Structure formats: structure tokens, C-alpha cells
Amino acid sequence: MAKLVVKWLLSATALMAVAYLYSGVVLSGFAAALLAALIIGLLNSLVRPVLLLLTLPITVLTLGLFFFVINAAMFYAASGLIAGFEVRDFGAALIGSLLYSVAGLIIDSALEGLFPNGRR
């Protein structure tokens, strides 16, 4: 449970960093970042697997590059659901989702060191 809360807080902080580094993503504050990180996580765990399955043929044809479009779509969809989180357009969603994904990889690798052996 502690790992989940820490990951959520770090993901919200990463989202704030994305908004700071890239002008196409705007956040109204840390509360909006917390809610956005939660919504992005829910969309990625509930909707993304279905989209990946439905778009498997085009993903194979593009050699996996369509995964970036799906990630951007989840990022853009989250901005449509939250008032304090805005993404300018789909191109901004693509760049923002790439930055957020890189931050997520760093967070995951850091948390593996803090919470070894799947301990939560």
C-alpha cells in the first residue's frame, strides 16, 4: 500500500515537471496533478488494454509505433476529464505522454530499490 501511495505522489510530481518543462501541458496546481495522475493510471489500467487488443493489427503494421498514439490518447483523454489539467492538442499529448512515460520508468526503477521483492 505504501508503494502505491508513493508512486502516486511521485507520478503527480512528474506530471508537474512535464507541465513545467513543456508548454503544451498546463496544470492548475498539485491537487490537479494528483487527480490527473490517478485518472491517467486508471485509464492506463482499464481502457488501454482494450485499445491495445483492438488496434493490434495496426500496431503490428507500424512495428509497435502505434503504442505511442495510444499512450497519447490516454493522456489527452485524461485532460478532457479534469478541469485543472489541460493539453493543447494531440501533438502536445504525444510529447507530454512521452515525457511522462520516461519519468514513470525512472520512478518505477527507483521504487524497485526502495520496495524490493514486491513488498508493498
N, C-alpha and C positions, 0 to 999 in steps of 0.2 A: 504494500500500500504506500509506503514511504517513497519507493522508487517511482511510482505513478505520479504522486504529487510533485516530486522534484522534477520529473520530466515535463510535467505540465507547466510548472513555473519557468523552467529553462526554455521551453518552446515559446512561451509568451514573450520572454525576454529576447529570444531570437527573432520573433516577429517584429518586435520593436526595433531591433537592429536593422532588419530588412527595410522597414519604413524610414529609418534614419539614413540608410545608405542609398536607397533608390526612391526617387521622387514619384514614381508611378504607384506606389503603395502608401496609403495615408491611414494613420491610426489616431484616434482622439485621445487615447491615454492607455494606462496599463490595464484598467478594467476591460476595455475593449479588446486589448491584446489577449487577456486571459480567456474571454469569451470566444474570440476568433480562433485561438489555439484549440480550444475544446471542440468547436464546430468543425474545424479542419480535421481534427483527429477522428471525430465521429463520421464525417463524410468519407475519409480515407479507409475507415474500417467497415463501413456498412455499404456505401454506394460504389466505391472504387472497384471492389472485386467483381461486382456485377458488370460494370463497364468494361473491365479487362476481359471478361469472358465474352461479352457481346462484340467487342472490337478485336478479337483475336486474329481474324483473317487480315485485317488492315495492319495490325501490329506486326504480323509475320512478314507481310509485303514490304513494310518500311524498316525491317530489321530491328524492330524494337523502338524506333524513334517516336512512334505514336504514344508511348508511355508518357513522354513529355507533355503531349497535348492533354492527356487525361489528368495528369497532375495539375496542369494549368487550369483545367476546367473545374477541378475540385477547389482550387484556390479562389477562382473567380466566383464560383457558386457560394462559397463562404462569405465573400464580400457582399453578395446580394442579400444575405440573411441577417447581417449585423449592421446596425446603424453607424457605429463608430469605426468601421473598417471599410475602407474604400480602395478599389483597384481601378485605375483609369480605363484600361481596355484589356483585350485579351493578350496583346503583346506584353503589356505590363504584368499581367498574371503569369505569363510564361517566365519572364525574368524573375519575378518575385518568388514563384514556386521553385525555381532552380536555386536561388539564394537560400530559401527556407529549407530546402532539401539538404543542401550542403551543411547548413547549421544543424539540422536534425541528425545527420551522420556523425558530426562531431559530438553532439550531445549523447547519442547512443554509445559511442565508443568511450566517452568519459564516464558514463553511468555504469558501464561494464566493470570499470576499475573500482568504482565505489560500492557496487552491489554485485559481487561475484557469485557464481553458481546459481543464478536465477533467484536469489533471495530478494524478496520484495519487502 
